[in-house]
Amino acid sequence: MKGLLMTVAAAGSLMLAGQASAADAKAAEALAQKNGCLACHSIANKVVGPAYKDVAAKYKGDKTAEAKLIAKVKAGGSGVWGPIPMPPNSPHVKDEDIKTIVEWILTL
């Protein structure tokens, strides 16, 4: 009986963690929408810029990806995904919002 209770408790904890992750993802997506990121990007398809899932796939396993992408979003740039430049997003997008959005992208 004790083993069954432990299993149920563990499953409940995982469900709550999954709900928190889903809520965090929705909040990060809302930040991307609010800050105009989704005017040029989408989660699954290339728009003007690359799909966020493509960005996540390109940087999968790269321990320096978060820092690189935060710097790229802040400063803007071109040439990695094509000739159309991404404008700088700093200072009009808060640093903590950029970090949240980049962390979310890397989970896709």
Phi, psi and omega per residue, in radians:
M1 nan -0.730 3.136
K2 -1.076 -0.703 3.114
G3 -1.095 -0.694 3.118
L4 -1.125 -0.757 3.116
L5 -1.093 -0.698 3.116
M6 -1.120 -0.710 3.123
T7 -1.122 -0.773 3.126
V8 -1.117 -0.728 3.122
A9 -1.110 -0.739 3.125
A10 -1.129 -0.748 3.116
A11 -1.098 -0.706 3.102
G12 -1.105 -0.703 3.106
S13 -1.106 -0.736 3.114
L14 -1.120 -0.680 3.116
M15 -1.112 -0.751 3.118
L16 -1.129 -0.692 3.104
A17 -1.108 -0.700 3.108
G18 -1.129 -0.669 3.107
Q19 -1.175 -0.706 3.112
A20 -1.122 -0.724 3.126
S21 -1.113 -0.707 3.114
A22 -1.137 -0.697 3.114
A23 -1.163 -0.719 3.098
D24 -1.082 -0.719 3.132
A25 -1.118 -0.752 3.116
K26 -1.114 -0.699 3.125
A27 -1.140 -0.718 3.120
A28 -1.164 -0.726 3.095
E29 -1.091 -0.683 3.090
A30 -1.114 -0.668 3.065
L31 -1.092 -0.749 3.112
A32 -1.077 -0.720 3.114
Q33 -1.128 -0.851 -3.101
K34 -1.042 -0.637 -3.068
N35 -1.606 0.116 3.041
G36 1.469 0.101 -3.109
C37 -1.109 -0.623 -3.060
L38 -1.392 0.030 2.999
A39 -1.278 -0.527 -3.098
C40 -2.007 -0.228 -3.107
H41 -2.239 2.735 2.927
S42 -2.374 2.994 -3.116
I43 -1.212 -0.790 -2.968
A44 -1.915 -0.314 -3.036
N45 -2.263 2.535 3.047
K46 -1.136 2.357 3.032
V47 -2.000 -1.812 2.963
V48 -1.506 -0.788 3.073
G49 -1.781 3.099 -3.089
P50 -1.194 2.729 3.011
A51 -1.154 2.499 3.140
Y52 -1.066 -0.584 3.095
K53 -1.135 -0.597 3.091
D54 -1.189 -0.668 3.091
V55 -1.108 -0.815 3.136
A56 -1.043 -0.731 -3.138
A57 -1.147 -0.719 -3.121
K58 -1.082 -0.658 -3.046
Y59 -1.753 0.110 -3.140
K60 -0.996 2.264 3.117
G61 1.460 -0.109 3.128
D62 -1.500 1.920 -3.090
K63 -1.168 -0.344 -3.122
T64 -1.713 0.059 -3.036
A65 -1.035 -0.794 -3.082
E66 -1.017 -0.871 -3.133
A67 -1.095 -0.731 3.130
K68 -1.076 -0.806 -3.091
L69 -1.225 -0.651 3.074
I70 -1.049 -0.804 3.126
A71 -1.090 -0.718 -3.138
K72 -1.140 -0.744 3.140
V73 -1.147 -0.719 3.136
K74 -1.126 -0.848 -3.015
A75 -1.541 -0.394 -3.020
G76 1.391 -3.065 3.114
G77 2.714 3.137 3.116
S78 -2.690 2.984 3.043
G79 1.737 -0.418 -3.128
V80 -1.338 -0.731 -3.064
W81 -2.010 0.114 -3.128
G82 2.431 -3.114 -3.010
P83 -1.403 -0.275 -3.094
I84 -1.370 2.115 -3.086
P85 -1.317 2.596 2.972
M86 -1.637 2.194 3.139
P87 -1.225 2.750 3.078
P88 -1.103 2.510 -3.124
N89 -1.943 0.068 3.116
S90 -1.985 2.371 0.280
P91 -1.713 0.014 -3.042
H92 -1.250 -0.298 2.990
V93 -1.900 2.219 -3.103
K94 -1.067 2.502 3.133
D95 -0.953 -0.733 -3.112
E96 -1.191 -0.537 3.076
D97 -1.226 -0.726 3.091
I98 -1.044 -0.794 3.137
K99 -1.053 -0.791 3.130
T100 -1.064 -0.778 -3.121
I101 -1.137 -0.784 3.135
V102 -1.108 -0.760 3.099
E103 -1.012 -0.740 3.131
W104 -1.116 -0.832 3.141
I105 -0.953 -0.758 -3.092
L106 -1.199 -0.209 3.091
T107 -1.563 -0.165 -3.054
L108 -1.306 nan nan
